[in-house]
Amino acid sequence: MLIADLVHSCSNAHVARAAVACVGGEFADRVAAAAEKKGVDVGRFVSAIVRNFARSASREALRALGRSVANADQPLLRGLVHVVEPALEDNGLFFDEDLCPTPGPANGWPSQFGHAGH
């Protein structure tokens, strides 16, 4: 249920931006820098990452998220950090479906590109 709550709430750019502000500190600074580098605001950046995670996370990724938030004082915020951290790496994946369609044959992408998570 917690994972569904995270996805439902932080898929909204306004909520995602507020959640990042609540976490604050170095994490918020890194998110802001990564969003600026991608040319989008913090809320849109984070909400796109959360939606991508919801769409493509493997069972192991979901289990890892569950372990990450277990017994956390602020499980939704801890979960958000867990989901967003990989996108903050130098070559972190960022895909915004509002800017272009989901990759895959259904949207005209060659089948060799497949679909994330498959």
MDTraj code that builds the backbone (N, CA, C; nanometers):
import mdtraj as md
import numpy as np

residues = "MET LEU ILE ALA ASP LEU VAL HIS SER CYS SER ASN ALA HIS VAL ALA ARG ALA ALA VAL ALA CYS VAL GLY GLY GLU PHE ALA ASP ARG VAL ALA ALA ALA ALA GLU LYS LYS GLY VAL ASP VAL GLY ARG PHE VAL SER ALA ILE VAL ARG ASN PHE ALA ARG SER ALA SER ARG GLU ALA LEU ARG ALA LEU GLY ARG SER VAL ALA ASN ALA ASP GLN PRO LEU LEU ARG GLY LEU VAL HIS VAL VAL GLU PRO ALA LEU GLU ASP ASN GLY LEU PHE PHE ASP GLU ASP LEU CYS PRO THR PRO GLY PRO ALA ASN GLY TRP PRO SER GLN PHE GLY HIS ALA GLY HIS".split()
xyz = np.array([
    [0.0823, -0.1199, 0.0000],
    [0.0000, 0.0000, 0.0000],
    [0.0865, 0.1260, 0.0000],
    [0.1961, 0.1242, 0.0739],
    [0.2832, 0.2402, 0.0816],
    [0.3418, 0.2754, -0.0547],
    [0.3812, 0.1747, -0.1312],
    [0.4378, 0.1992, -0.2638],
    [0.3323, 0.2629, -0.3530],
    [0.2092, 0.2128, -0.3456],
    [0.1004, 0.2717, -0.4242],
    [0.0766, 0.4165, -0.3823],
    [0.0839, 0.4446, -0.2532],
    [0.0671, 0.5823, -0.2044],
    [0.1785, 0.6725, -0.2575],
    [0.3011, 0.6225, -0.2566],
    [0.4136, 0.6992, -0.3085],
    [0.3933, 0.7327, -0.4557],
    [0.3582, 0.6321, -0.5334],
    [0.3385, 0.6519, -0.6774],
    [0.2221, 0.7466, -0.7021],
    [0.1118, 0.7248, -0.6325],
    [-0.0062, 0.8085, -0.6533],
    [0.0217, 0.9547, -0.6177],
    [0.0848, 0.9770, -0.5055],
    [0.1052, 1.1155, -0.4623],
    [0.2185, 1.1836, -0.5389],
    [0.3314, 1.1179, -0.5538],
    [0.4479, 1.1833, -0.6146],
    [0.4499, 1.1762, -0.7666],
    [0.3455, 1.1203, -0.8271],
    [0.3297, 1.1307, -0.9718],
    [0.2781, 1.2681, -1.0091],
    [0.2330, 1.3428, -0.9116],
    [0.1888, 1.4805, -0.9314],
    [0.3081, 1.5734, -0.9113],
    [0.3360, 1.6570, -1.0086],
    [0.4539, 1.7428, -1.0036],
    [0.4548, 1.8359, -0.8825],
    [0.3388, 1.8870, -0.8432],
    [0.3331, 1.9795, -0.7294],
    [0.3647, 1.9065, -0.5993],
    [0.3091, 1.7871, -0.5829],
    [0.3360, 1.7075, -0.4631],
    [0.4813, 1.6628, -0.4615],
    [0.5327, 1.6214, -0.5776],
    [0.6720, 1.5765, -0.5859],
    [0.7679, 1.6889, -0.5468],
    [0.7426, 1.8093, -0.5963],
    [0.8285, 1.9236, -0.5621],
    [0.8241, 1.9501, -0.4116],
    [0.7060, 1.9441, -0.3529],
    [0.6930, 1.9674, -0.2088],
    [0.7630, 1.8577, -0.1284],
    [0.7540, 1.7347, -0.1754],
    [0.8191, 1.6239, -0.1060],
    [0.9706, 1.6396, -0.1088],
    [1.0252, 1.6803, -0.2225],
    [1.1697, 1.7032, -0.2307],
    [1.2096, 1.8147, -0.1342],
    [1.1290, 1.9200, -0.1266],
    [1.1574, 2.0294, -0.0333],
    [1.1538, 1.9803, 0.1109],
    [1.0637, 1.8876, 0.1421],
    [1.0561, 1.8319, 0.2779],
    [1.1806, 1.7515, 0.3120],
    [1.2321, 1.6773, 0.2153],
    [1.3557, 1.6019, 0.2388],
    [1.4699, 1.7003, 0.2576],
    [1.4767, 1.7997, 0.1687],
    [1.5733, 1.9077, 0.1813],
    [1.7185, 1.8657, 0.1670],
    [1.8056, 1.9520, 0.2150],
    [1.9481, 1.9262, 0.2209],
    [2.0137, 1.8975, 0.0877],
    [2.1179, 1.8165, 0.0933],
    [2.1962, 1.7813, -0.0249],
    [2.1106, 1.7110, -0.1298],
    [2.0166, 1.6285, -0.0836],
    [1.9297, 1.5585, -0.1784],
    [1.8528, 1.6593, -0.2639],
    [1.7904, 1.7563, -0.2007],
    [1.7132, 1.8565, -0.2753],
    [1.8028, 1.9366, -0.3697],
    [1.9232, 1.9671, -0.3253],
    [2.0167, 2.0395, -0.4117],
    [2.0543, 1.9560, -0.5335],
    [2.0807, 1.8283, -0.5123],
    [2.1177, 1.7396, -0.6232],
    [2.0017, 1.7216, -0.7204],
    [1.8799, 1.7094, -0.6672],
    [1.7617, 1.6967, -0.7529],
    [1.7445, 1.8226, -0.8372],
    [1.7572, 1.9380, -0.7746],
    [1.7420, 2.0646, -0.8472],
    [1.8465, 2.0768, -0.9584],
    [1.9699, 2.0387, -0.9304],
    [2.0760, 2.0460, -1.0311],
    [2.0486, 1.9498, -1.1462],
    [2.0038, 1.8283, -1.1140],
    [1.9745, 1.7296, -1.2192],
    [1.8559, 1.7740, -1.3039],
    [1.7537, 1.8292, -1.2402],
    [1.6366, 1.8772, -1.3146],
    [1.6764, 1.9908, -1.4079],
    [1.7575, 2.0827, -1.3571],
    [1.8014, 2.1953, -1.4404],
    [1.8819, 2.1444, -1.5604],
    [1.9658, 2.0465, -1.5360],
    [2.0466, 1.9882, -1.6441],
    [1.9583, 1.9247, -1.7527],
    [1.8430, 1.8712, -1.7114],
    [1.7495, 1.8101, -1.8062],
    [1.6522, 1.9121, -1.8654],
    [1.6547, 2.0339, -1.8135],
    [1.5705, 2.1389, -1.8680],
    [1.4261, 2.1363, -1.8209],
    [1.4020, 2.0793, -1.7034],
    [1.2666, 2.0752, -1.6480],
    [1.2713, 2.1194, -1.5021],
    [1.1554, 2.1536, -1.4468],
    [1.1540, 2.1921, -1.3055],
    [1.1582, 2.0674, -1.2174],
    [1.1844, 2.0892, -1.0906],
    [1.2019, 1.9794, -0.9948],
    [1.0795, 1.8895, -0.9897],
    [0.9619, 1.9474, -0.9823],
    [0.8406, 1.8664, -0.9720],
    [0.8205, 1.7760, -1.0916],
    [0.8395, 1.8316, -1.2095],
    [0.8221, 1.7504, -1.3308],
    [0.9280, 1.6410, -1.3386],
    [1.0516, 1.6734, -1.3037],
    [1.1607, 1.5776, -1.3047],
    [1.1296, 1.4594, -1.2128],
    [1.0943, 1.4905, -1.0887],
    [1.0693, 1.3848, -0.9900],
    [0.9433, 1.3058, -1.0236],
    [0.8378, 1.3722, -1.0644],
    [0.7142, 1.2992, -1.0955],
    [0.7348, 1.2055, -1.2140],
    [0.8138, 1.2464, -1.3124],
    [0.8427, 1.1579, -1.4260],
    [0.9222, 1.0361, -1.3808],
    [1.0181, 1.0555, -1.2915],
    [1.0965, 0.9426, -1.2395],
    [1.0064, 0.8459, -1.1648],
    [0.9171, 0.8984, -1.0832],
    [0.8257, 0.8126, -1.0059],
    [0.7339, 0.7345, -1.0998],
    [0.6790, 0.7999, -1.2003],
    [0.5921, 0.7293, -1.2966],
    [0.6692, 0.6229, -1.3733],
    [0.7920, 0.6542, -1.4124],
    [0.8748, 0.5551, -1.4817],
    [0.9021, 0.4350, -1.3917],
    [0.9309, 0.4615, -1.2655],
    [0.9549, 0.3532, -1.1707],
    [0.8303, 0.2660, -1.1590],
    [0.7157, 0.3286, -1.1463],
    [0.5904, 0.2533, -1.1318],
    [0.5647, 0.1651, -1.2534],
    [0.5993, 0.2143, -1.3702],
    [0.5767, 0.1404, -1.4942],
    [0.6755, 0.0280, -1.5165],
    [0.7989, 0.0486, -1.4759],
    [0.9028, -0.0432, -1.5215],
    [0.9810, -0.1148, -1.4126],
    [0.9519, -0.0909, -1.2866],
    [1.0301, -0.1530, -1.1792],
    [1.0133, -0.3046, -1.1792],
    [1.1236, -0.3724, -1.1623],
    [1.1212, -0.5184, -1.1505],
    [1.0696, -0.5566, -1.0118],
    [1.0401, -0.6822, -0.9957],
    [0.9965, -0.7283, -0.8624],
    [1.1048, -0.7048, -0.7594],
    [1.2297, -0.7270, -0.7995],
    [1.3401, -0.7040, -0.7061],
    [1.3496, -0.5565, -0.6685],
    [1.3288, -0.4665, -0.7643],
    [1.3315, -0.3230, -0.7344],
    [1.2196, -0.2861, -0.6369],
    [1.1034, -0.3463, -0.6550],
    [0.9922, -0.3212, -0.5624],
    [1.0226, -0.3765, -0.4234],
    [1.0848, -0.4943, -0.4174],
    [1.1230, -0.5508, -0.2872],
    [1.2275, -0.4622, -0.2201],
    [1.3237, -0.4138, -0.2981],
    [1.4271, -0.3261, -0.2419],
    [1.3652, -0.1969, -0.1874],
    [1.2680, -0.1443, -0.2597],
    [1.1973, -0.0257, -0.2114],
    [1.1250, -0.0566, -0.0811],
    [1.0591, -0.1705, -0.0767],
    [0.9892, -0.2112, 0.0456],
    [1.0845, -0.2226, 0.1640],
    [1.2023, -0.2799, 0.1409],
    [1.3024, -0.2919, 0.2487],
    [1.3527, -0.1537, 0.2905],
    [1.3672, -0.0650, 0.1935],
    [1.4186, 0.0687, 0.2209],
    [1.3252, 0.1488, 0.3120],
    [1.1957, 0.1315, 0.2939],
    [1.1005, 0.2121, 0.3716],
    [1.0553, 0.1439, 0.5004],
    [1.0873, 0.0157, 0.5151],
    [1.0451, -0.0571, 0.6353],
    [1.1006, 0.0119, 0.7597],
    [1.0141, 0.0413, 0.8517],
    [1.0493, 0.1018, 0.9807],
    [1.1076, 0.2429, 0.9698],
    [1.0938, 0.3076, 0.8555],
    [1.1416, 0.4457, 0.8410],
    [1.0458, 0.5400, 0.9125],
    [1.0997, 0.6466, 0.9701],
    [1.0158, 0.7459, 1.0367],
    [0.9227, 0.8151, 0.9373],
    [0.9735, 0.8417, 0.8186],
    [0.8971, 0.9066, 0.7117],
    [0.9046, 0.8169, 0.5879],
    [0.8256, 0.7088, 0.5847],
    [0.8414, 0.6100, 0.4769],
    [0.8171, 0.6639, 0.3361],
    [0.7238, 0.7558, 0.3182],
    [0.7007, 0.8100, 0.1844],
    [0.8208, 0.8917, 0.1360],
    [0.8762, 0.9719, 0.2240],
    [0.9928, 1.0510, 0.1858],
    [1.1140, 0.9620, 0.1641],
    [1.1311, 0.8634, 0.2498],
    [1.2425, 0.7687, 0.2324],
    [1.2269, 0.6937, 0.1001],
    [1.1048, 0.6529, 0.0678],
    [1.0789, 0.5839, -0.0583],
    [1.1071, 0.6723, -0.1775],
    [1.0718, 0.7985, -0.1680],
    [1.0980, 0.8917, -0.2772],
    [1.2483, 0.9039, -0.3014],
    [1.3249, 0.9171, -0.1956],
    [1.4705, 0.9252, -0.2092],
    [1.5237, 0.7982, -0.2762],
    [1.4728, 0.6847, -0.2331],
    [1.5170, 0.5563, -0.2894],
    [1.4883, 0.5495, -0.4398],
    [1.3740, 0.5955, -0.4811],
    [1.3341, 0.5894, -0.6226],
    [1.4121, 0.6909, -0.7066],
    [1.4362, 0.8083, -0.6529],
    [1.4980, 0.9165, -0.7303],
    [1.6503, 0.9042, -0.7381],
    [1.7134, 0.8521, -0.6358],
    [1.8606, 0.8461, -0.6316],
    [1.9246, 0.7932, -0.7600],
    [1.8777, 0.6817, -0.8180],
    [1.9438, 0.6320, -0.9401],
    [1.9420, 0.7322, -1.0556],
    [1.8423, 0.8148, -1.0627],
    [1.8336, 0.9147, -1.1707],
    [1.9295, 1.0312, -1.1481],
    [1.9865, 1.0402, -1.0298],
    [2.0800, 1.1482, -0.9997],
    [2.2229, 1.1126, -1.0373],
    [2.2449, 0.9891, -1.0754],
    [2.3778, 0.9482, -1.1204],
    [2.4093, 1.0190, -1.2503],
    [2.5359, 1.0240, -1.2868],
    [2.5794, 1.0947, -1.4076],
    [2.5044, 1.0501, -1.5321],
    [2.4818, 0.9226, -1.5465],
    [2.4120, 0.8710, -1.6640],
    [2.2733, 0.8197, -1.6280],
    [2.2138, 0.8762, -1.5246],
    [2.0829, 0.8321, -1.4790],
    [1.9764, 0.8475, -1.5860],
    [1.8870, 0.7514, -1.5907],
    [1.7796, 0.7520, -1.6885],
    [1.6731, 0.8541, -1.6492],
    [1.6329, 0.9335, -1.7456],
    [1.5211, 1.0257, -1.7255],
    [1.4384, 1.0231, -1.8525],
    [1.3126, 0.9885, -1.8382],
    [1.2222, 0.9817, -1.9522],
    [1.0913, 1.0469, -1.9117],
    [1.0505, 1.1484, -1.9846],
    [0.9268, 1.2199, -1.9550],
    [0.8256, 1.1908, -2.0648],
    [0.7241, 1.1119, -2.0340],
    [0.6255, 1.0717, -2.1354],
    [0.5433, 1.1889, -2.1875],
    [0.5451, 1.3013, -2.1171],
    [0.4754, 1.4189, -2.1683],
    [0.5514, 1.4827, -2.2848],
    [0.6819, 1.4575, -2.2897],
    [0.7637, 1.5149, -2.3959],
    [0.7728, 1.4239, -2.5180],
    [0.7641, 1.2930, -2.4960],
    [0.7672, 1.1990, -2.6079],
    [0.6995, 1.0693, -2.5640],
    [0.6502, 0.9893, -2.6578],
    [0.5774, 0.8685, -2.6225],
    [0.6675, 0.7626, -2.5613],
    [0.6055, 0.6699, -2.4900],
    [0.6774, 0.5584, -2.4303],
    [0.7486, 0.4794, -2.5389],
    [0.8788, 0.4499, -2.5207],
    [0.9502, 0.3729, -2.6216],
    [0.8886, 0.2346, -2.6385],
    [0.8794, 0.1900, -2.7598],
    [0.8294, 0.0562, -2.7877],
    [0.7603, 0.0509, -2.9214],
    [0.7410, -0.0693, -2.9720],
    [0.6812, -0.0868, -3.1040],
    [0.5429, -0.0225, -3.1176],
    [0.4651, -0.0180, -3.0112],
    [0.3305, 0.0385, -3.0182],
    [0.3334, 0.1875, -3.0533],
    [0.4462, 0.2530, -3.0250],
    [0.4583, 0.3964, -3.0534],
    [0.5572, 0.4252, -3.1652],
    [0.5800, 0.3255, -3.2503],
    [0.6633, 0.3466, -3.3665],
    [0.8122, 0.3309, -3.3443],
    [0.8539, 0.2913, -3.2244],
    [0.9956, 0.2685, -3.1993],
    [1.0313, 0.1295, -3.2497],
    [1.1506, 0.1097, -3.3051],
    [1.1905, -0.0233, -3.3508],
    [1.1848, -0.1238, -3.2362],
    [1.1447, -0.2456, -3.2681],
    [1.1256, -0.3470, -3.1638],
    [1.2533, -0.3804, -3.0892],
    [1.3705, -0.3586, -3.1503],
    [1.4944, -0.3922, -3.0806],
    [1.5174, -0.3042, -2.9578],
    [1.4479, -0.1882, -2.9505],
    [1.4597, -0.1054, -2.8319],
    [1.3745, -0.1589, -2.7189],
    [1.2754, -0.2406, -2.7506],
    [1.1917, -0.3021, -2.6472],
    [1.1216, -0.2001, -2.5621],
    [1.0935, -0.2403, -2.4397],
    [1.0240, -0.1560, -2.3452],
    [1.0979, -0.1652, -2.2131],
    [1.1149, -0.0561, -2.1450],
    [1.1872, -0.0548, -2.0194],
    [1.1351, -0.1607, -1.9242],
    [1.2275, -0.2315, -1.8621],
    [1.1895, -0.3317, -1.7633],
    [1.1600, -0.4673, -1.8222],
    [1.1749, -0.4826, -1.9528],
    [1.1458, -0.6123, -2.0149],
    [1.2689, -0.6687, -2.0804],
])
top = md.Topology()
chain = top.add_chain()
for i, resn in enumerate(residues, 1):
    res = top.add_residue(resn, chain, resSeq=i)
    for name in ("N", "CA", "C"):
        top.add_atom(name, md.element.get_by_symbol(name[0]), res)
traj = md.Trajectory(xyz[None], top)
